[in-house]
Structure formats: C-alpha cells, structure tokens
C-alpha cells in the first residue's frame, strides 16, 4: 500500500490547487498555506518561485466519480466483515482454551 502522496487539490482550488493540495497533505486549513505563500512572496520573492515550481512538478489530484466512491465503500465493508468474523473466531478459540484449563 502506498503512503500519503502530494497532489494538487481538485476541491480546494483557487488558481491551480497547489496550496489546497499542500494543505490536504498536512491536514491544515488551505487559507493558512495561502497566507504563508503570500507572505513568502512579499518578503523574499521565494513564494513565487516555489509556487511556480510546485505548479510544474506536482501531479494533478484524482477526481473520484460516484462509482469510485461506491467501490471504496464496498471494499471497506468487506474488510470490516472479514475482520469481525475473525475476531469472533478468536473469541471462541480463547474461551475454548480457557475452559480447557478450568
């Protein structure tokens, strides 16, 4: 399974989605990231260079269709039902084990 990946946001987007993508990656408010970029641009002009570099380098974020969301939900439901059935089996075996020594 892949870890977290940095993408341009398709939901928190004003210009290109760079600040929204960074905010989603770090789980912060996109407004904070935008303010940091503006301050960096005003103070040292590094914000502009970093933003343009990010626009070029960062991949586009994936837009999920309703079908994708349904597939993810059904996959999560299958995983949770499998794990709950294995927990039930474990509880049964634990009680059998304990009853054997009583």
N, C-alpha and C positions, 0 to 999 in steps of 0.2 A: 504494500500500500504506500502511496506517495504521501509525503508530508505536505504542509501548507505551501502553496505557491503564490507568488505575487503576480497579479493580473491587473490590467486597467478595469475599473469598475464599469459595469453596464447599467447599474442602478443609481449610484451616487456620482453622477457625471454632470459637470458644467461645461468644460471645454473638451477634454479628451478622456477623462476618467482616471488620470494618474493619481491625483490626491485622494479620490474616493477609493481607489484600489489599495493605496498605501494605508489608508485608514481602516479598511476592512481587514487587511493583513495583520495590523497591530491591534485591532479591535478598539479603536478610538473614534471619536467624532470627526467626520471629514472636515468640519469647519476649523478644527484645531490645526489639522495638517495644512489646510489652505492658508491660514494665518501665518504659519511658520514659513511657507514658501514665499508669501508676500513680504514678510519681514526680511527674509534672506535676500530677496530681490532688491529691496530698498536699501539695505545696509551694505551689502558687498557685491551685488550682482551675481552671486553664486546661485541664487534661487532660479534665475532664468536659465543658466547653463544646465543646472541639474534637472530642471523641468523638461527642457528640450531633449536632453539625453534620455530621460525616462520615457518621453513620448516615443522616441525612436526604438528604445530597447524593450520596453515592457510589452508582452503579448496582450492581445485583446482578451477580455473576460468572456466566459461562456455564458450565453443566454439560454436558460433552460425552458423547454416547452412544457406544456401541461402533461404530455406523455412521459417526458423525462422525470417529472416530479412524481407521477403515479408509479413508475418503475422503481424509483428510490424508496417510496413508501412501502411498496410490496416487498422489496428486498429487506428492509428493516423489520417488517412484520415477520418474515420467515426466519430471520436471525433470532428475534426475541422468542419466537415459539420454540425453536430448537434449543435455545439456552434454558428456557423454563422447563422443558421436558427433561433435559439432562440434570437440572437441579432436583427435579422430583425423583429421578432415578438415584441420585446421590443420597438424598434424604432417606429413601427406602433402604439403600445398602448400609447407611450409617446406623439406622435403627435396628436392622438385622444384626449388624456387628455388635452393637451394644447389648441387644437381647441375648446374644450368644454367651456373653460373659456375666450375665446376671444370675 
